[in-house]
Amino acid sequence: MARLALALEPSVEDRILADLVEAGHVIVARVVGRRDVIDCLDVLGPEVVVVGAGPATFDAELLAACDRRGIRIIALAASDRERAEANRIGLHEVLDAEADPAELEALLVGGPAVPSRLGDEGEAAAAPRRGQPGPGLVTVWGPAGAPGRTTTAVGLAAELAAAGHLVALVDADPYGGAIAPALGLLDEAPGFASACRLAGSGALDRVELERIAQRYSSPRASFDVFTGLVGPSRWPELSHERVAEALRVMRARYEFVVVDAGFSLERDDELTSDPFAPRRNAATFTALAAADRVVAVGLADPVGLSRLLRGHAELVEHVDPDRIDVVVNRVRTSALGIDAHAQVRQTLRRFAGLADAVLLPHDGRSTDAAILTARTLRDAAPRSPLRAALRSYVDDRLIPPATESRRRRGAFAALRRSSAAA
């Protein structure tokens, strides 16, 4: 249940009002203009503002006023022009004015959490279901050249956690971890290496996982983190057998395990005269083999696309192509010219036969804010276009429809129970 303020066209309001009330939301204000909305923010304290995307009810001043107060805002656009203008101002939670009320309700329930009487962790749907086997292990891989593996892995973990799942984020890069500094966590004792050592002796269980994991705490999306190696010299700790067993135990504990893997797919080290020597890239190959879904990340520039195409050709030798999602990061006209999206898709289709790649926009301001504050994109820049694209990918390809349906039914039930108890 959320406290809503509405500033909509009468016909739109009449169409959705009954559904919002039936879902348990409290309508604290029904006003006609953006100035009226601003005036009611402090007096009535809405948690979400739903407005028309036109200039009469939405502008940059209203967006800034809501941001200062931590109030979420959703706009309903009557035309493509209104939607584009809302996006330009900085609002990316925009629905069509003729959208079904269920779409708005799904966004209210499944979008960014708002503080409410349901608890400090945000929406009711975000209560993790502990003790259930995880339906998915997602390995994020990418070629050399910093294509955005860690940014993508952290973003996916945050969006999965915000969707109500129990999530672990694992830094399994044998060349040195990056997740701990990105999230402001201690990395003196690498969590994943510790898990692997315990797994090697058969001592890794749920209790030990909870002891080793560091918690990324957020009112919107909390998850466990198993930090990576402090330096590349410690790679022998991540042997194939240890990594495989550690991931197996984690899959039994968490609903989703997101693994940030290394870039190298070389097997030259197996030519050594010692067949029992540890393999430098064993952790990467093990994480790829164990994955239900492999996210192959590449950069949207001539060098990055070349590396991605060559790396993808190697990747399909080790992973079933049906389990691979190609993600192209930092798509921008400044590096590719006019119609960058079409150029990327044409290149992937022509040279690799890839027709369904996911394209992520270049969003340097938001990623800089996340690094500066050591937070996820969802926390540092909730209206970021990059964050919105990652969330769409999670909803479309990682969360099974049945899981999403159960999550929403559970959320509606919790909202009604809370309303009845109040």
N, C-alpha and C positions, 0 to 999 in steps of 0.2 A: 504494500500500500504506500502510495506517495501523495504528498500534498501538491496539487497542480494549480497553476494560474494559466488561464486561457485568454488569448487575444486572437480570435479567428473570425473569418467571415461567418455571418449567421447561418448560412446553409451548411457550411462545413461543421460548425459547432453542433448544430442540431443533429447531424448525422452520426457524430462520434460520442456525444455527451453521455447518452444512456449506457453505452458499453463501458466507458471509463468508470462510471459510478458503480455499475454491476461488478466490475473487476475489483472493487474495494478502494479505489482512489478517492481522495477528498478534494473537492473543488473549492479552493479558497478564494478565487477571484475569477470573474468573467468580465473582461474590459475590452475596449474597442481600439486603443491606440498604444503605440510603444511608450509614450510618456506616462500613460496610466499604469503600464506594467512596471516601469522603473519606480514610480511612486509607491507601489504596493509591495516591493521586494522586502523592505525592512519592516513594514507594518504587519504584513500577513505571513511572511516567512515561507514562501513556497519552496519546495524541493526541486521541482521541475517546472519550467515555463514552456508552454506549447503555443506557438504563434504562427501566424501567416508569414510567408517569406517575403511579402511585398513591402514596399517602403513605408506604408502606413503603420505597420506593426513590427517591423524588424529593421535594425540598422546597427552600425558598429558601436554606437553608444550603448544600446541595450546589451549587446554581447559583452562589452567591457564591464558593464554594471553587474551582469550575472557572474562573470569570471571573478570579479573582486569579492563576491559573496559566496563563491563556491556553489552556485546554483546552475544546474544543467538546463540547457535550452535546446528544444527541438522545433524545427520549422517545417511547415507544410507549404510546398510550392505549387502554385497554380499553373506555372509555365516553365519551360526550360530556361528562360531568361531570369526568372526569379531564383531558380535553383543555382544558376551560374553566379549570380550576384551574391547569394548567400555563401557559396564556396569561396568567392573572391574575398569577402569580408573575413572569412576564417571559420565559418560554421560548416561542418561536414555531416551533421546528423540532420538530413533533410529528406522528407518523404513527399510523395506526390499528394496533392490536396485531395485527390479522389481515391487515395489508398484505402483499402479495407481497414476497419477499426482494429482487426486482429494484428495487422502489421504494426500499427502504432503501439499496441499493447505488448507485442513481442519486443519492440525496441525499448519500451519502458522497463520491461522485466529483464531483458538480456543485455542491455547496454551498460554504460558506466554506472557504477553504484552511486546512490545518493544517500546521505545520512538519514536515518529514520528510526522509528521506535522498534524496528525489527532487529536492531543490533548494530554495533560499530563496524561489522564487516560488510555492511551494505545490504544489497538486495537479498531476499530470502533464497533466491535460486543459487546463491554463491556458497551455500553450505556444503563443504566437501563430503562425499560419501566414503568414509574410511572403511578399510578392510575388504574392499571389493577388488577383484583382479583387474589389472589395467587392460583396456582394449587396444592400446597402441603404443608402440615404440617408434619415435620419429627421430631419424638421424639427419642432421643438417651438415651437408658437405659442400665444398666449393674448391675450385682450383687455386693455385698460388696467386698472390696479388691483392689480398684483403678485399674480397668481393662483398663482404658483409655477413659472413657466417654467424658471428657472435651476435650481432644486432638482430638478425633474423631469428636465431634460436631463443634469445631472451624475449623477443616480441611474441613468438609463438607460445612460449611457456606462460607468459602473462595473460594472453588472450584465452588460453585453455583454462587457466585457473579462474579467470573472471567468469567463465561460462559454467562454473560450479564443479570443476573436476579437481581431483587430488593429483598434483603434478610435481615431478622431480625434474630439475634441470641439471644435466651432467656435462662437465667439461672434460672431454676425453681426448683432447688434442695432445699428441705425444711430443709436440715441439714447444709446449709451454701454454699455460692457461691464460685466458683473457676475461673470463666471466667474472671472477672475483673483483678485479679492479673496476670493471664496468658497473658493478652493482655496489661498490663500496664495502665489500666483505673481506674479512681476514683470510690470508692465503698461506700463512706459515705452515700449516698442516694440511696438505692437499686432501680434500675429502674423498675424491674418487680413488686416489691411490690407496688411502686407508681402507676403503671398502674392498678394493681388489686384494689387498693383503689378507684381510679377514676372510674373503671368499676363498682364497687359496688354501686356507687352513680349515675351511668348513665352519667358520665361526660367525659368518655374516647372517644376521637375522633381523627381524623388524626392530628389536630393541637397539641393536647396534646401528642400524640405519638412522634411527631417530637421534642417536648420540652423535653421529658423525656429521649429519646434515646441518648446514647453516640455513636459517630461515630468512627469506626475503619477505619482510612484513609490509603489507599495504592494506589500507581499508578497502581497496578495490580488488586486488588479486594477489594473494600470498601464495608462495610455493617454496619447496625445499630446493637447496642448491648443494651440489657436490662439486667443490672447487677443483681446479686443475693443477697440474704440475707447476711448481714455482719456477723451474728452469728446464730446458730441454735435456739436461744431462740425466734426469731421473726417469727417462722413458722405459728402462728395463722393468720398472715396477708394473707396467701395464702389459702383461703377457696375455696371450690369447685365452688361455684357460681361466685366468683370473677375471679378465674383463667379461667373458661369456657368463661366468657364474654370478658375478656382481650384477650384471644386467638382468639375469634371470630372477634373482631375488627382488630386485627393484620392480620388475614387472608385476610380481605378485603383491607388492605393497601399494603401488601407485596405479592410478587409472591411465595416466599418460607419463611417459618418460621421454624427455627431449634431450638428445645428445648432440653436443657441439663437437664434431669430429675434426681430425687433421686433414690437410689438403692432399698429401702425397699418396699415390696409388702404386708406387714402385715396389716390386718384389725382388729387386736385385740382391738384397741382403740374404735371401735364401740360398744364394750360391756359395755361401761361406762353407768352409770345410767342417764346421761344427754344426751338426744337424740339431743339436739341442740348445743352441744359443738363442737368446730372445730376439724377436724381430722388431725392428724400429717402428714399422707401421701396423703391427698386429692389432692395436686398439682400434685403428680406423677400419681395417678390414672386418674385424669382429662386430663393430657397431653397425656397419653397413649390412652384413649378413643377417644380423638379428632384427633389423628394422622392418616394421610393417610398412613404413613410408619413408622414402629418402627424398629430402629436399635439396636439390642441386642448385646452388646459388652462383650467379655470375654477374659481372659488371656490364652495364649498358654503355660501353664505348668500344672502339675497334679492337683495342688490346684485350679488354675483358671478354668480349664475345668470342674472339679467337681462342683464348684460353678455355672458355666454357665449352666450346664445340669440341676441342681436342680432349678435354677432360671427360666430357660426356661419352665420347667414343670409348674411352677406357673404362668408365664407370659401368656401362652396360655389359662389359665382360664379366663383371662380378655381381651385378644386381639385375634382377628381372626388370626390364623396362617398364612394365606395368606398375611397378612399385615406386617409380621415380617421378617426382614433380619438378619441372624446371622452373626456377624463379630468377628473373632478371632484375637486378637491383639498380637503383639510381638512374632511371630512365629520364632523359632530359634532352632538350633540343640543342643546348650549348655544346654537347659532345657529338650529336648525331645529325644535327640539322633539322629541317622541317619534317614534321610528322614522325617524331622519334619512335612512337609506339609501332607504327606500321613498318618502319625500317627494321626494328628488332624482330617483329614477327616474320617478316619476309626473309630475313637472314636465317633464322632458326628453321623455317620451313624449307628453304632452298638447300641448306648444307647439312641438315640433320633430320629432316622430315618431322620436325616438332611443330605441332599445330595448336597446342593448348597450353603454352607457357603462361605463367603468372608474371605480370609486370608490376614492379613496385616503383613509385615515383621518387624522384630525387627530393629529399626533404632535409637539407643540411641544418636548417635552423632547429628543427625538432630533435634531430639526433645529437646536435651539439648541446641542447638543453638537457637531454637525458644523460649524456656523459658528464656534463658539468655538475649535475645534482646527484649522480650515481643512482638514477632511478630508471624504471622501465619507461618506454614511450607512452604507455597507457597512463602512467602517473605524471610524467614530466610534461607531456603534450597530448592530452586526451583528444584534442580535435585535429591532430596531425593527419594529413593525407596518407602518410606511410603507415601509421597505426591503423587507420581505417582499412587500408588494403590488406594488412596482415590479418585483421579481424575477419574480413570477407573470406580470405583463404581458409582460415580455421573453420568458419561456419560452413563453407561450401565443400571442403575436401577432407577435413580431419574429424569432425564430429559427426558420427552416424545419425541419420534422421531419427531413428528410434530413441537414441540417447537424448537428442534435443527435445523430442516430444515429451519424454518422461520428465526432463528437467523443467519444462514449462508447466506441465501439469502439477508437478510438485510445488512450483513457485506459486501458482494460483491457489492451491490448497492452503499453503502457508499464509498467504495474504488474507484469505477468508477467515482462517482460524484466528489470526491476529486481530482482524476487524471484529470478529465475534467476541473475543476476549476483552476488547477495549470497551 
